[in-house]
Amino acid sequence: MKNKKLGTLTRSDVANAITEEFGVTKFLASEMLEEILNEIAAALVNGEIVKIAGFGTFSIRQKKERIGRNPKTLEKAVISSRKSLTFKASPILKKIVNNESDD
């Protein structure tokens, strides 16, 4: 995969990288990526924790209903309970992002 200095990594970019790395068609690479993302989403919807070794862990947290305030008016408002997606990066990913080596 080409290193981008700035910008956003898109599904298309990932599919192109799969195509280049494995020599499959762009259509097949896109289908493979879509299936992987669907499996991850389905697992999260089912309440499962998704761990990808060397990358991180995705999970769903249930947040309780609470009272919040409108910062402009200071008026109280009820914030309803909801599910929140969380991601915890693995130590390996953290090292990569911080350009640290395993010395």
Backbone atoms as SQL, in Angstrom:
CREATE TABLE atoms (id INTEGER PRIMARY KEY, chain TEXT, resi INTEGER, resn TEXT, atom TEXT, x REAL, y REAL, z REAL);
INSERT INTO atoms VALUES
  (1, 'A', 1, 'MET', 'N', 0.846, -1.169, 0.000),
  (2, 'A', 1, 'MET', 'CA', 0.000, 0.000, 0.000),
  (3, 'A', 1, 'MET', 'C', 0.893, 1.234, 0.000),
  (4, 'A', 2, 'LYS', 'N', 0.539, 2.196, -0.822),
  (5, 'A', 2, 'LYS', 'CA', 1.313, 3.425, -0.907),
  (6, 'A', 2, 'LYS', 'C', 1.141, 4.237, 0.364),
  (7, 'A', 3, 'ASN', 'N', 2.231, 4.871, 0.790),
  (8, 'A', 3, 'ASN', 'CA', 2.142, 5.735, 1.962),
  (9, 'A', 3, 'ASN', 'C', 1.581, 7.076, 1.542),
  (10, 'A', 4, 'LYS', 'N', 0.524, 7.507, 2.195),
  (11, 'A', 4, 'LYS', 'CA', -0.053, 8.820, 1.947),
  (12, 'A', 4, 'LYS', 'C', 0.423, 9.748, 3.051),
  (13, 'A', 5, 'LYS', 'N', 0.838, 10.947, 2.666),
  (14, 'A', 5, 'LYS', 'CA', 1.251, 11.900, 3.694),
  (15, 'A', 5, 'LYS', 'C', 0.032, 12.458, 4.413),
  (16, 'A', 6, 'LEU', 'N', -0.981, 12.833, 3.677),
  (17, 'A', 6, 'LEU', 'CA', -2.212, 13.358, 4.264),
  (18, 'A', 6, 'LEU', 'C', -3.382, 12.756, 3.511),
  (19, 'A', 7, 'GLY', 'N', -4.519, 12.744, 4.122),
  (20, 'A', 7, 'GLY', 'CA', -5.693, 12.256, 3.424),
  (21, 'A', 7, 'GLY', 'C', -6.416, 11.197, 4.211),
  (22, 'A', 8, 'THR', 'N', -7.288, 10.490, 3.502),
  (23, 'A', 8, 'THR', 'CA', -8.131, 9.479, 4.112),
  (24, 'A', 8, 'THR', 'C', -7.940, 8.164, 3.384),
  (25, 'A', 9, 'LEU', 'N', -7.786, 7.090, 4.130),
  (26, 'A', 9, 'LEU', 'CA', -7.711, 5.760, 3.556),
  (27, 'A', 9, 'LEU', 'C', -9.134, 5.276, 3.332),
  (28, 'A', 10, 'THR', 'N', -9.471, 4.940, 2.092),
  (29, 'A', 10, 'THR', 'CA', -10.832, 4.535, 1.756),
  (30, 'A', 10, 'THR', 'C', -10.903, 3.034, 1.483),
  (31, 'A', 11, 'ARG', 'N', -12.128, 2.521, 1.370),
  (32, 'A', 11, 'ARG', 'CA', -12.326, 1.113, 1.003),
  (33, 'A', 11, 'ARG', 'C', -11.641, 0.822, -0.326),
  (34, 'A', 12, 'SER', 'N', -11.760, 1.752, -1.246),
  (35, 'A', 12, 'SER', 'CA', -11.149, 1.589, -2.567),
  (36, 'A', 12, 'SER', 'C', -9.631, 1.457, -2.449),
  (37, 'A', 13, 'ASP', 'N', -9.012, 2.262, -1.588),
  (38, 'A', 13, 'ASP', 'CA', -7.569, 2.183, -1.374),
  (39, 'A', 13, 'ASP', 'C', -7.172, 0.812, -0.834),
  (40, 'A', 14, 'VAL', 'N', -7.945, 0.306, 0.115),
  (41, 'A', 14, 'VAL', 'CA', -7.653, -1.009, 0.698),
  (42, 'A', 14, 'VAL', 'C', -7.840, -2.098, -0.360),
  (43, 'A', 15, 'ALA', 'N', -8.916, -2.010, -1.142),
  (44, 'A', 15, 'ALA', 'CA', -9.162, -2.990, -2.205),
  (45, 'A', 15, 'ALA', 'C', -8.027, -2.963, -3.230),
  (46, 'A', 16, 'ASN', 'N', -7.551, -1.768, -3.569),
  (47, 'A', 16, 'ASN', 'CA', -6.421, -1.657, -4.499),
  (48, 'A', 16, 'ASN', 'C', -5.165, -2.309, -3.921),
  (49, 'A', 17, 'ALA', 'N', -4.939, -2.132, -2.629),
  (50, 'A', 17, 'ALA', 'CA', -3.767, -2.741, -1.988),
  (51, 'A', 17, 'ALA', 'C', -3.882, -4.266, -2.008),
  (52, 'A', 18, 'ILE', 'N', -5.078, -4.788, -1.762),
  (53, 'A', 18, 'ILE', 'CA', -5.296, -6.242, -1.824),
  (54, 'A', 18, 'ILE', 'C', -5.038, -6.744, -3.237),
  (55, 'A', 19, 'THR', 'N', -5.521, -6.000, -4.226),
  (56, 'A', 19, 'THR', 'CA', -5.312, -6.365, -5.628),
  (57, 'A', 19, 'THR', 'C', -3.824, -6.443, -5.952),
  (58, 'A', 20, 'GLU', 'N', -3.076, -5.421, -5.548),
  (59, 'A', 20, 'GLU', 'CA', -1.639, -5.386, -5.816),
  (60, 'A', 20, 'GLU', 'C', -0.883, -6.483, -5.075),
  (61, 'A', 21, 'GLU', 'N', -1.233, -6.690, -3.808),
  (62, 'A', 21, 'GLU', 'CA', -0.504, -7.655, -2.971),
  (63, 'A', 21, 'GLU', 'C', -0.769, -9.100, -3.379),
  (64, 'A', 22, 'PHE', 'N', -2.015, -9.425, -3.714),
  (65, 'A', 22, 'PHE', 'CA', -2.384, -10.823, -3.946),
  (66, 'A', 22, 'PHE', 'C', -2.706, -11.148, -5.396),
  (67, 'A', 23, 'GLY', 'N', -2.695, -10.153, -6.266),
  (68, 'A', 23, 'GLY', 'CA', -2.925, -10.400, -7.674),
  (69, 'A', 23, 'GLY', 'C', -4.333, -10.845, -8.022),
  (70, 'A', 24, 'VAL', 'N', -5.300, -10.461, -7.218),
  (71, 'A', 24, 'VAL', 'CA', -6.692, -10.799, -7.512),
  (72, 'A', 24, 'VAL', 'C', -7.333, -9.614, -8.225),
  (73, 'A', 25, 'THR', 'N', -8.503, -9.833, -8.792),
  (74, 'A', 25, 'THR', 'CA', -9.184, -8.737, -9.465),
  (75, 'A', 25, 'THR', 'C', -9.648, -7.714, -8.446),
  (76, 'A', 26, 'LYS', 'N', -9.846, -6.495, -8.921),
  (77, 'A', 26, 'LYS', 'CA', -10.321, -5.440, -8.035),
  (78, 'A', 26, 'LYS', 'C', -11.716, -5.785, -7.507),
  (79, 'A', 27, 'PHE', 'N', -12.536, -6.425, -8.354),
  (80, 'A', 27, 'PHE', 'CA', -13.875, -6.832, -7.925),
  (81, 'A', 27, 'PHE', 'C', -13.780, -7.832, -6.774),
  (82, 'A', 28, 'LEU', 'N', -12.918, -8.852, -6.915),
  (83, 'A', 28, 'LEU', 'CA', -12.764, -9.858, -5.866),
  (84, 'A', 28, 'LEU', 'C', -12.209, -9.229, -4.584),
  (85, 'A', 29, 'ALA', 'N', -11.238, -8.335, -4.736),
  (86, 'A', 29, 'ALA', 'CA', -10.668, -7.662, -3.565),
  (87, 'A', 29, 'ALA', 'C', -11.739, -6.860, -2.832),
  (88, 'A', 30, 'SER', 'N', -12.594, -6.172, -3.584),
  (89, 'A', 30, 'SER', 'CA', -13.681, -5.388, -2.973),
  (90, 'A', 30, 'SER', 'C', -14.677, -6.293, -2.269),
  (91, 'A', 31, 'GLU', 'N', -15.002, -7.421, -2.892),
  (92, 'A', 31, 'GLU', 'CA', -15.930, -8.389, -2.280),
  (93, 'A', 31, 'GLU', 'C', -15.339, -8.967, -0.992),
  (94, 'A', 32, 'MET', 'N', -14.046, -9.294, -1.010),
  (95, 'A', 32, 'MET', 'CA', -13.384, -9.838, 0.183),
  (96, 'A', 32, 'MET', 'C', -13.420, -8.819, 1.322),
  (97, 'A', 33, 'LEU', 'N', -13.073, -7.578, 1.011),
  (98, 'A', 33, 'LEU', 'CA', -13.076, -6.523, 2.020),
  (99, 'A', 33, 'LEU', 'C', -14.471, -6.314, 2.590),
  (100, 'A', 34, 'GLU', 'N', -15.469, -6.289, 1.719),
  (101, 'A', 34, 'GLU', 'CA', -16.848, -6.100, 2.159),
  (102, 'A', 34, 'GLU', 'C', -17.290, -7.225, 3.093),
  (103, 'A', 35, 'GLU', 'N', -16.915, -8.458, 2.771),
  (104, 'A', 35, 'GLU', 'CA', -17.272, -9.607, 3.605),
  (105, 'A', 35, 'GLU', 'C', -16.603, -9.516, 4.985),
  (106, 'A', 36, 'ILE', 'N', -15.348, -9.114, 5.007),
  (107, 'A', 36, 'ILE', 'CA', -14.637, -8.959, 6.281),
  (108, 'A', 36, 'ILE', 'C', -15.329, -7.906, 7.142),
  (109, 'A', 37, 'LEU', 'N', -15.642, -6.763, 6.550),
  (110, 'A', 37, 'LEU', 'CA', -16.293, -5.694, 7.309),
  (111, 'A', 37, 'LEU', 'C', -17.684, -6.105, 7.779),
  (112, 'A', 38, 'ASN', 'N', -18.412, -6.847, 6.944),
  (113, 'A', 38, 'ASN', 'CA', -19.736, -7.341, 7.348),
  (114, 'A', 38, 'ASN', 'C', -19.644, -8.308, 8.522),
  (115, 'A', 39, 'GLU', 'N', -18.639, -9.176, 8.517),
  (116, 'A', 39, 'GLU', 'CA', -18.446, -10.128, 9.625),
  (117, 'A', 39, 'GLU', 'C', -18.141, -9.388, 10.924),
  (118, 'A', 40, 'ILE', 'N', -17.302, -8.377, 10.842),
  (119, 'A', 40, 'ILE', 'CA', -16.967, -7.587, 12.035),
  (120, 'A', 40, 'ILE', 'C', -18.217, -6.886, 12.563),
  (121, 'A', 41, 'ALA', 'N', -18.962, -6.241, 11.659),
  (122, 'A', 41, 'ALA', 'CA', -20.180, -5.530, 12.075),
  (123, 'A', 41, 'ALA', 'C', -21.203, -6.487, 12.678),
  (124, 'A', 42, 'ALA', 'N', -21.389, -7.646, 12.065),
  (125, 'A', 42, 'ALA', 'CA', -22.360, -8.623, 12.565),
  (126, 'A', 42, 'ALA', 'C', -21.967, -9.116, 13.958),
  (127, 'A', 43, 'ALA', 'N', -20.697, -9.363, 14.165),
  (128, 'A', 43, 'ALA', 'CA', -20.235, -9.808, 15.483),
  (129, 'A', 43, 'ALA', 'C', -20.515, -8.741, 16.533),
  (130, 'A', 44, 'LEU', 'N', -20.256, -7.485, 16.205),
  (131, 'A', 44, 'LEU', 'CA', -20.513, -6.399, 17.153),
  (132, 'A', 44, 'LEU', 'C', -22.000, -6.260, 17.449),
  (133, 'A', 45, 'VAL', 'N', -22.834, -6.376, 16.427),
  (134, 'A', 45, 'VAL', 'CA', -24.286, -6.305, 16.623),
  (135, 'A', 45, 'VAL', 'C', -24.753, -7.420, 17.552),
  (136, 'A', 46, 'ASN', 'N', -24.115, -8.585, 17.460),
  (137, 'A', 46, 'ASN', 'CA', -24.470, -9.729, 18.301),
  (138, 'A', 46, 'ASN', 'C', -23.854, -9.656, 19.701),
  (139, 'A', 47, 'GLY', 'N', -23.183, -8.560, 20.001),
  (140, 'A', 47, 'GLY', 'CA', -22.612, -8.379, 21.335),
  (141, 'A', 47, 'GLY', 'C', -21.256, -9.018, 21.528),
  (142, 'A', 48, 'GLU', 'N', -20.641, -9.489, 20.457),
  (143, 'A', 48, 'GLU', 'CA', -19.326, -10.116, 20.561),
  (144, 'A', 48, 'GLU', 'C', -18.232, -9.055, 20.577),
  (145, 'A', 49, 'ILE', 'N', -17.096, -9.415, 21.144),
  (146, 'A', 49, 'ILE', 'CA', -15.897, -8.581, 21.115),
  (147, 'A', 49, 'ILE', 'C', -15.086, -9.045, 19.913),
  (148, 'A', 50, 'VAL', 'N', -14.569, -8.091, 19.131),
  (149, 'A', 50, 'VAL', 'CA', -13.778, -8.429, 17.949),
  (150, 'A', 50, 'VAL', 'C', -12.327, -8.082, 18.232),
  (151, 'A', 51, 'LYS', 'N', -11.469, -9.115, 18.294),
  (152, 'A', 51, 'LYS', 'CA', -10.044, -8.924, 18.536),
  (153, 'A', 51, 'LYS', 'C', -9.279, -9.261, 17.267),
  (154, 'A', 52, 'ILE', 'N', -8.483, -8.319, 16.805),
  (155, 'A', 52, 'ILE', 'CA', -7.626, -8.537, 15.647),
  (156, 'A', 52, 'ILE', 'C', -6.199, -8.419, 16.149),
  (157, 'A', 53, 'ALA', 'N', -5.507, -9.564, 16.205),
  (158, 'A', 53, 'ALA', 'CA', -4.159, -9.621, 16.771),
  (159, 'A', 53, 'ALA', 'C', -3.251, -8.611, 16.076),
  (160, 'A', 54, 'GLY', 'N', -2.498, -7.864, 16.871),
  (161, 'A', 54, 'GLY', 'CA', -1.559, -6.888, 16.342),
  (162, 'A', 54, 'GLY', 'C', -2.220, -5.594, 15.890),
  (163, 'A', 55, 'PHE', 'N', -3.537, -5.507, 16.009),
  (164, 'A', 55, 'PHE', 'CA', -4.247, -4.302, 15.582),
  (165, 'A', 55, 'PHE', 'C', -5.028, -3.696, 16.738),
  (166, 'A', 56, 'GLY', 'N', -6.016, -4.446, 17.268),
  (167, 'A', 56, 'GLY', 'CA', -6.781, -3.916, 18.388),
  (168, 'A', 56, 'GLY', 'C', -8.064, -4.668, 18.630),
  (169, 'A', 57, 'THR', 'N', -8.866, -4.148, 19.547),
  (170, 'A', 57, 'THR', 'CA', -10.104, -4.783, 19.973),
  (171, 'A', 57, 'THR', 'C', -11.263, -3.803, 19.834),
  (172, 'A', 58, 'PHE', 'N', -12.320, -4.262, 19.157),
  (173, 'A', 58, 'PHE', 'CA', -13.555, -3.506, 19.028),
  (174, 'A', 58, 'PHE', 'C', -14.566, -4.116, 19.982),
  (175, 'A', 59, 'SER', 'N', -15.338, -3.271, 20.652),
  (176, 'A', 59, 'SER', 'CA', -16.395, -3.782, 21.519),
  (177, 'A', 59, 'SER', 'C', -17.507, -2.750, 21.612),
  (178, 'A', 60, 'ILE', 'N', -18.647, -3.205, 22.124),
  (179, 'A', 60, 'ILE', 'CA', -19.802, -2.342, 22.319),
  (180, 'A', 60, 'ILE', 'C', -19.996, -2.141, 23.819),
  (181, 'A', 61, 'ARG', 'N', -20.199, -0.898, 24.237),
  (182, 'A', 61, 'ARG', 'CA', -20.499, -0.583, 25.630),
  (183, 'A', 61, 'ARG', 'C', -21.908, -0.024, 25.697),
  (184, 'A', 62, 'GLN', 'N', -22.634, -0.439, 26.694),
  (185, 'A', 62, 'GLN', 'CA', -23.979, 0.088, 26.912),
  (186, 'A', 62, 'GLN', 'C', -23.867, 1.279, 27.846),
  (187, 'A', 63, 'LYS', 'N', -24.267, 2.437, 27.384),
  (188, 'A', 63, 'LYS', 'CA', -24.242, 3.637, 28.220),
  (189, 'A', 63, 'LYS', 'C', -25.633, 3.849, 28.802),
  (190, 'A', 64, 'LYS', 'N', -25.685, 4.199, 30.070),
  (191, 'A', 64, 'LYS', 'CA', -26.955, 4.409, 30.767),
  (192, 'A', 64, 'LYS', 'C', -27.511, 5.799, 30.462),
  (193, 'A', 65, 'GLU', 'N', -28.822, 5.918, 30.666),
  (194, 'A', 65, 'GLU', 'CA', -29.468, 7.223, 30.545),
  (195, 'A', 65, 'GLU', 'C', -28.883, 8.143, 31.609),
  (196, 'A', 66, 'ARG', 'N', -28.721, 9.425, 31.241),
  (197, 'A', 66, 'ARG', 'CA', -28.168, 10.375, 32.213),
  (198, 'A', 66, 'ARG', 'C', -28.674, 11.771, 31.910),
  (199, 'A', 67, 'ILE', 'N', -28.434, 12.650, 32.856),
  (200, 'A', 67, 'ILE', 'CA', -28.819, 14.050, 32.697),
  (201, 'A', 67, 'ILE', 'C', -27.601, 14.814, 32.181),
  (202, 'A', 68, 'GLY', 'N', -27.812, 15.588, 31.134),
  (203, 'A', 68, 'GLY', 'CA', -26.759, 16.438, 30.582),
  (204, 'A', 68, 'GLY', 'C', -27.224, 17.875, 30.574),
  (205, 'A', 69, 'ARG', 'N', -26.367, 18.766, 30.102),
  (206, 'A', 69, 'ARG', 'CA', -26.728, 20.181, 30.028),
  (207, 'A', 69, 'ARG', 'C', -26.387, 20.721, 28.640),
  (208, 'A', 70, 'ASN', 'N', -27.254, 21.593, 28.148),
  (209, 'A', 70, 'ASN', 'CA', -26.968, 22.325, 26.932),
  (210, 'A', 70, 'ASN', 'C', -25.910, 23.366, 27.312),
  (211, 'A', 71, 'PRO', 'N', -24.729, 23.334, 26.706),
  (212, 'A', 71, 'PRO', 'CA', -23.668, 24.254, 27.122),
  (213, 'A', 71, 'PRO', 'C', -23.995, 25.735, 26.884),
  (214, 'A', 72, 'LYS', 'N', -24.854, 26.026, 25.913),
  (215, 'A', 72, 'LYS', 'CA', -25.211, 27.427, 25.654),
  (216, 'A', 72, 'LYS', 'C', -26.216, 27.952, 26.660),
  (217, 'A', 73, 'THR', 'N', -27.266, 27.165, 26.901),
  (218, 'A', 73, 'THR', 'CA', -28.355, 27.639, 27.764),
  (219, 'A', 73, 'THR', 'C', -28.268, 27.107, 29.189),
  (220, 'A', 74, 'LEU', 'N', -27.431, 26.126, 29.403),
  (221, 'A', 74, 'LEU', 'CA', -27.285, 25.435, 30.686),
  (222, 'A', 74, 'LEU', 'C', -28.564, 24.699, 31.092),
  (223, 'A', 75, 'GLU', 'N', -29.474, 24.543, 30.142),
  (224, 'A', 75, 'GLU', 'CA', -30.718, 23.826, 30.401),
  (225, 'A', 75, 'GLU', 'C', -30.435, 22.330, 30.506),
  (226, 'A', 76, 'LYS', 'N', -31.053, 21.686, 31.498),
  (227, 'A', 76, 'LYS', 'CA', -30.881, 20.252, 31.676),
  (228, 'A', 76, 'LYS', 'C', -31.647, 19.489, 30.600),
  (229, 'A', 77, 'ALA', 'N', -31.086, 18.361, 30.185),
  (230, 'A', 77, 'ALA', 'CA', -31.747, 17.513, 29.187),
  (231, 'A', 77, 'ALA', 'C', -31.389, 16.069, 29.481),
  (232, 'A', 78, 'VAL', 'N', -32.302, 15.170, 29.149),
  (233, 'A', 78, 'VAL', 'CA', -32.059, 13.739, 29.346),
  (234, 'A', 78, 'VAL', 'C', -31.321, 13.205, 28.120),
  (235, 'A', 79, 'ILE', 'N', -30.197, 12.545, 28.368),
  (236, 'A', 79, 'ILE', 'CA', -29.460, 11.863, 27.307),
  (237, 'A', 79, 'ILE', 'C', -29.839, 10.399, 27.421),
  (238, 'A', 80, 'SER', 'N', -30.486, 9.868, 26.394),
  (239, 'A', 80, 'SER', 'CA', -31.022, 8.505, 26.461),
  (240, 'A', 80, 'SER', 'C', -29.908, 7.463, 26.474),
  (241, 'A', 81, 'SER', 'N', -30.242, 6.278, 26.963),
  (242, 'A', 81, 'SER', 'CA', -29.273, 5.189, 26.970),
  (243, 'A', 81, 'SER', 'C', -28.979, 4.800, 25.523),
  (244, 'A', 82, 'ARG', 'N', -27.772, 4.323, 25.293),
  (245, 'A', 82, 'ARG', 'CA', -27.382, 3.960, 23.936),
  (246, 'A', 82, 'ARG', 'C', -26.184, 3.039, 23.965),
  (247, 'A', 83, 'LYS', 'N', -25.933, 2.444, 22.816),
  (248, 'A', 83, 'LYS', 'CA', -24.744, 1.619, 22.652),
  (249, 'A', 83, 'LYS', 'C', -23.647, 2.483, 22.052),
  (250, 'A', 84, 'SER', 'N', -22.418, 2.229, 22.477),
  (251, 'A', 84, 'SER', 'CA', -21.285, 3.004, 21.998),
  (252, 'A', 84, 'SER', 'C', -20.195, 2.039, 21.542),
  (253, 'A', 85, 'LEU', 'N', -19.660, 2.277, 20.363),
  (254, 'A', 85, 'LEU', 'CA', -18.583, 1.450, 19.829),
  (255, 'A', 85, 'LEU', 'C', -17.257, 1.940, 20.392),
  (256, 'A', 86, 'THR', 'N', -16.449, 1.019, 20.911),
  (257, 'A', 86, 'THR', 'CA', -15.140, 1.394, 21.427),
  (258, 'A', 86, 'THR', 'C', -14.059, 0.605, 20.695),
  (259, 'A', 87, 'PHE', 'N', -12.885, 1.191, 20.613),
  (260, 'A', 87, 'PHE', 'CA', -11.727, 0.539, 20.001),
  (261, 'A', 87, 'PHE', 'C', -10.536, 0.764, 20.904),
  (262, 'A', 88, 'LYS', 'N', -9.824, -0.317, 21.200),
  (263, 'A', 88, 'LYS', 'CA', -8.597, -0.218, 21.994),
  (264, 'A', 88, 'LYS', 'C', -7.464, -0.748, 21.138),
  (265, 'A', 89, 'ALA', 'N', -6.539, 0.100, 20.795),
  (266, 'A', 89, 'ALA', 'CA', -5.412, -0.287, 19.949),
  (267, 'A', 89, 'ALA', 'C', -4.494, -1.247, 20.700),
  (268, 'A', 90, 'SER', 'N', -3.918, -2.198, 19.963),
  (269, 'A', 90, 'SER', 'CA', -2.973, -3.138, 20.564),
  (270, 'A', 90, 'SER', 'C', -1.649, -2.417, 20.809),
  (271, 'A', 91, 'PRO', 'N', -0.830, -2.955, 21.702),
  (272, 'A', 91, 'PRO', 'CA', 0.492, -2.361, 21.929),
  (273, 'A', 91, 'PRO', 'C', 1.337, -2.317, 20.641),
  (274, 'A', 92, 'ILE', 'N', 1.168, -3.314, 19.782),
  (275, 'A', 92, 'ILE', 'CA', 1.917, -3.341, 18.521),
  (276, 'A', 92, 'ILE', 'C', 1.498, -2.169, 17.636),
  (277, 'A', 93, 'LEU', 'N', 0.197, -1.932, 17.499),
  (278, 'A', 93, 'LEU', 'CA', -0.289, -0.819, 16.688),
  (279, 'A', 93, 'LEU', 'C', 0.160, 0.509, 17.286),
  (280, 'A', 94, 'LYS', 'N', 0.123, 0.631, 18.594),
  (281, 'A', 94, 'LYS', 'CA', 0.561, 1.860, 19.249),
  (282, 'A', 94, 'LYS', 'C', 2.027, 2.152, 18.934),
  (283, 'A', 95, 'LYS', 'N', 2.868, 1.111, 18.954),
  (284, 'A', 95, 'LYS', 'CA', 4.287, 1.285, 18.620),
  (285, 'A', 95, 'LYS', 'C', 4.462, 1.726, 17.177),
  (286, 'A', 96, 'ILE', 'N', 3.696, 1.121, 16.273),
  (287, 'A', 96, 'ILE', 'CA', 3.784, 1.481, 14.855),
  (288, 'A', 96, 'ILE', 'C', 3.390, 2.955, 14.655),
  (289, 'A', 97, 'VAL', 'N', 2.291, 3.350, 15.256),
  (290, 'A', 97, 'VAL', 'CA', 1.798, 4.715, 15.118),
  (291, 'A', 97, 'VAL', 'C', 2.790, 5.720, 15.692),
  (292, 'A', 98, 'ASN', 'N', 3.464, 5.353, 16.763),
  (293, 'A', 98, 'ASN', 'CA', 4.415, 6.245, 17.425),
  (294, 'A', 98, 'ASN', 'C', 5.838, 6.081, 16.904),
  (295, 'A', 99, 'ASN', 'N', 6.010, 5.316, 15.815),
  (296, 'A', 99, 'ASN', 'CA', 7.323, 5.101, 15.197),
  (297, 'A', 99, 'ASN', 'C', 8.361, 4.581, 16.192),
  (298, 'A', 100, 'GLU', 'N', 7.929, 3.703, 17.083),
  (299, 'A', 100, 'GLU', 'CA', 8.832, 3.116, 18.062),
  (300, 'A', 100, 'GLU', 'C', 9.303, 1.760, 17.550),
  (301, 'A', 101, 'SER', 'N', 10.513, 1.395, 17.900),
  (302, 'A', 101, 'SER', 'CA', 11.029, 0.085, 17.504),
  (303, 'A', 101, 'SER', 'C', 11.047, -0.846, 18.698),
  (304, 'A', 102, 'ASP', 'N', 11.271, -2.135, 18.446),
  (305, 'A', 102, 'ASP', 'CA', 11.298, -3.137, 19.514),
  (306, 'A', 102, 'ASP', 'C', 12.719, -3.324, 20.071),
  (307, 'A', 103, 'ASP', 'N', 13.453, -2.267, 20.230),
  (308, 'A', 103, 'ASP', 'CA', 14.838, -2.393, 20.719),
  (309, 'A', 103, 'ASP', 'C', 14.895, -2.819, 22.145);
